[in-house]
């Protein structure tokens, strides 16, 4: 409580400017982060600090009061010691995409995955686990060309690969709009979820509540709060 109060007073004593410190899991889509943080970037009354790292590292900083909020693609379990709240901000579709090639044949899902090189998120990813289960149920043994834990790198590899890449659409939205990549198949059964993780605090940063409410009010985001 003392640490929380000191951090609150530091923000209030800094004049009219406020500070919000946000952690983002390193594997989280940069496009999605930008969509969330865009309203804060040009605010003259606000200092925005963004740090990246693993979920474990960021939760440790959240518990130590050096972060106010963590953005993640998975919820965290709440217990009596930490009291985390996992706010579900959005759930976006996942697709198979590839480079645009004039005259390319229609993609047959899942049959063509038996002969087409495939770029995937690593096994730690929730969407990878769901995708593997889907292929196993269909009896498909894919040709895995690469497994990547960073969405920014997966996006770059998708632009260079001869195969198809499994990604949330938001990761490659610019390439899809520009026609560099094309969506070969949208997998309705699989969604990538995005969460804002906040702690229970006696003296919360008021900007956190404002930001989370803004995220939920944005039309392209779902307004659901989930605690795990």
Secondary structure, 3 states (H helix, E strand, C coil): CHHHHHHHHHHHHCCCCEEEEEEEECCCCHHHHHHHHHHHHCCCCEEEEEEEECHHHHHHHHHCCCCCEEEECCCCCCCCCCCCEEEEEEEEEEEEEEECCCCCCCCCCCHHHHCCEEEEECCCCHHHHHHHHHHHHHCCCCEEEEEECCHHHHHHHHHHCCCEEEEEHHHHHHHHHHCCEEEEEEEEEEEEEEEEEECCCCCCCHHHHHHHHHHHHCCCCCCCCCCC
